[in-house]
């Protein structure tokens, strides 16, 4: 049993460590290790809060209630609209907001933010912590049959999804300080794109589980793969930018 738990913890943390090492190399100046650890740790811990909130909110959508719109379907066969609302307005908003709040309260006003690239770097760090937290819950309580297979698919799937979505917010944060007149519009678009991307990934996975269509399962990975390339391009552009003002 102890060996099994150690294996689960290794497979939960390994993808995060790999991705964290990869993205930290995108930074011009290395961030303080303690700050990185704090953001990673609290990103991991807020997974519990996210799960509690999401379970409570989903519980309040009673699909068997006569007052529930017919478009939502039934408890046995929820409709696409139900999944859209669940993954956009519950899962997407809650998880992306919590990852942002970790960075907001821990480092956004800290002196360690001394260049634009730091914003997406810390957002990515929080996302990796969150992804590791999800991995731990899945392996320890979900007890999947093919653990190594799940670890690999999450490495290029759900784990990368969290990174990409948070990177989008981080890039929009950095860009917003260069276009102060359009600051809130840029932030709104960044958060919206992040939440919609998160929801699209989850809806595609849900449709695959329902229909077991091998073509559908390719969609979320194509989505994350494409956005990863765009995020890397965005990070390269942000990396060349110089600080223009103090973050407040």
N, C-alpha and C positions, 0 to 999 in steps of 0.2 A: 504493500500500500504506500509506504514512504517513497519507494522508488518511482511509483506511478505518479505521485504528487510532484516529485522533483522533475520528472520528465515533462509533466504538464506545465510547470512553472518555466522550465527552460524554453519550451516551444511557445509559451505566451510572451516571454521577454525577448527572445532571439530576433523576431522580425522588427520589433521596436528599436533594438540596439543597432541593427543593420541600417534601418532607415535613418535613425538619428545621426549615426556616423556619416552617412552619405550627405545629408542636408546641412550638417554643421560645417562641412567643408565648403559650402557655398558662401559662407560668411567671410568678410574682409578681415575682421579682427575677431579672434576667438572670444566668446562670451564667458563671463565668470562661471566656473563649474557649479558653484553653489546655486546660482540663479537658474541655470539649466536644470539642475536636480529639483529645485523647488517647483518650477513650472511643470516638469515631467511628473513629479509626485502628485501634485494637486490635480493635474489633468487626469491622472489615473484614479484618484479618489472620487472625483465628481461623477464617475460612472455610476456609483451607487445612488447618488442623488437623481441622476437622469433616469435610471431604471425605476425608482420609486415614483417619480412624477409621471413618467410615461404609463406605467401600469395603472395608476389612479385615473389618469385622463381617459385612457382607452376603456377602462371599466365603466365609465359614465356613458359610453356610447352603447346603449342596449339595442342590439339589432332585432330582438324579438318583441320590442315594445311597439304597440300600434301607432304611437306618436312618431316613431322613427320614419323618416322619408323612405319610400319604397326604393328609391335609387340606391340606397345603401345596401340592399340585398337582405340576406338573413344571416343568422349566426353560423349556419352550416355552409352558406355560400355568399360571403360578403362580396359586394360589387367593387369594380375598379374605382368608383368614386370614393368608397370607404377607404380603400388603400391609399388613394391620393391624399385624402384629408389626414389620415393617420400619419403618413410619412412626411408630408409637408408641414402641417400645422402642429403636429405633436413631436414626432421623432426629429425631424429636420431642425425646426426652430429651437427646441429644447437643447439638443446636443451641440449645435453650432453656437448657441448663445452661451452655454456653460463653458465651452472651451475658450470663447472670447473673454468671458468674465474672469477666468483664471489669469489670463495675461493682463487684463485691465487692472485688476487689484494687486497683482504681484510685481509687475515690472513696467507698466506703461508710463508711469511718472518717475521711474527710477533712472538714475544717472547712467545705468548700463545701456540704455537706449541712446546710443551716440551716432548712429547712422541708419539710413532708411531700411537697409536689409535686415536690421535687427527685428523689426516688426514681424515680417513673415517668418523669420527664424524662430521666434518665441511662440508664434501661433502654431507652427509646425511641431514644435516641442510639446506643447500642450496636447495637440492632436495625437501624437505618438503615445503619450502617457494614457490618453483616453482609450486608444486602440488596444494597448496592452491590458488595460483594465477589463475591456470587453473580452479579450482573449482568455484572461484568467477566469472570468465568470463562466464563459462557454466551456472551457476544458474541465473546470472543477465541478460545475453543477450541471452542465449539459451532457458531459461524459460521452462525446461523440465516438462512434465506432472506429473510424479511420482518423485518428488524431494527427499523424504526420500530414495526411492529405488535406485535412481541414486547415492545418497551420500554413501550408503552402498556398492554398487558395485564398486564405485571409491575408497573407503577405502581399499578394498582388491584387487583392480585391478590397475587402472592407478596411484593412489597415491603410492601404494606399488611398482609399476614398477619404478617410478622415484627414489625412495629410493634405490632399489636394484641396478639399473644401476649406480647411483652415488657412492654407496658403493663399487662397483667393481672397479671404478676408484680410489677411496680413498685407497682401499686395495693395488692396484697396485702401487700407489704413495708410500705408506709405505714400500712395499717390494722392490721397486727400490733402496732405500737407503741402503739396506742390500746386494744388488748384483750390485755394481756400474758398473762392466764390462758389465752386461746385462741390465743396467738401462733403456735404450731407447726401448729395445725389450719388457721388462715387461710392460712399459707404453703403447707401441703400442698395445700389446695383451689386456691390460686392457681396453683401449678406444675402441678397435675393438669389444670385447665381449659386452661391454656396449651398443654400438650403434646397433649391430646386435640383441641383446636381445630386445632393445626398438623397433626396426623395426619389429621383429617377432610378438611381442604383438600387434602392430597396424595393421599389415597385417591380423592377425587372426580375429581381431575385424571387419575389413573391409569386410572380406570374410563372416563373420556371418551376417553383415548387408545386403550383397548382396543375400546370399543363405538362410538366416534364418535357418541354420542348428544348432540344439542344441548341437551337438557333437563338432562342431568347437568352440563354445563359451567356452568350457571347456579348450581348449588348452592354451590360455593366462594365465588363472588362475593357471593351473598346472605348467606352466613355472615360473610364479612369486613365487608360493608357494615353488617349488623346489629350486629356486635360493635364496629365503629368508633363507631357512635352511642352504644352503652352505655359504651364507654371514654371518650368525650368527656364524657358525663354524670358518670362516675366521676371524671375529672380535675377537673371543675368543683367537685365535692363536696370532693375532696382539697385543692383550691386554697384553700378557705375554712377549712381546719383549721389550727390552730396547733401548733407543736412542743410535745411533751409530755415528751420525755426525750432524752438524748444517745444516739445510736446506738452500740451496742457489738458 
